[in-house]
């Protein structure tokens, strides 16, 4: 089996030079880089993809950045990106960033050293200007990072409005909202959709809105605060499914029956909502479709550098389950 010393000897360079070529560290003259690449091919020192990447400038590797791998939405999204990458003969890397800007930047720097070809980014904290200036293709997924950056999202505002209208049709007359983080574009859009549906109602109060931070425990506490402060609330629109489950548990802790006393609808359509008691009504994103489309767009931009900014928005779909059944006192007699 060939060693790095064999490559260096055949290419007539030092081992350090071979290492720099392989890792992309430091300057290496093009003629020298070509000699090393040919030696790698001749000796079969590494898989052929490495040698090809030295010539083509591509590693056939893409990454997906997600803010919280514990949220079931993101593994479902990751599966779609991974499947599409595999179909296109690309290697897939999943990076959990914990909504930490320093960690996001560290991942980008490390992966660029490995000749990463592009990134699909779901981020709550990464600067749009920073991402726009990264010198490899980037696709924003699930939320908008910069107006000049390609993105794949859903109709968050209209979907949220439809969610509230569904609660009204079920007979709800006091509808509250548990919102996502204020600095995230999709959370703001979903709050605006809620406001579109309720702001002109005589009963509406801004104190019907609580922050849930897209987290289970935060949403459980937010639901309890809302219901303690406003016991008249009979409908709740929650900005994502993970928080929706938290709201269900909050109501349960207060011995409030869902849906007989309180109807709850959320947003996302993750599998978790099918496992709760009662099962969770939701505005379902086409999760697999948007993940797959983001990966396709990224690979197009990698392989066709003349691709312009692409912005695609998909529609959500109401999935009616047990948490919003019509209450008996509103049924027709």
Buried (B, 14 or more C-beta within 10 A) or exposed (E): EBEBEBBBBBBEBEEEBBBBBBEBEEEBEEEBBBBBBBBBBBBEBBEEBBBBBBEEEBBBBBBBBBBBBEBBBBBBBBBBBBBBBEEBEBBBBBBBBEBBBEBBBEBBEEBBEBBBBBBBBBBBBBBBEBBBEBEBBBBBBBBBBBEEBBBBBBBBBBBBBBBBBBBBEBBBEBBBBBBBBEEBBBBBBBBBBBBBBBEEEEEBEEEBBBBBBBBBEBBBBBBBBBBEEBEEBBBBBBBBBBBBBBBBBBBBEBEBEBBEBBBBBBBBBBEBBEEBEBBBBBBBBBBBEBBBBBBBBBBBBBBEEEBEEBEBEBEBBBBEBBBBBBBEEEEEE
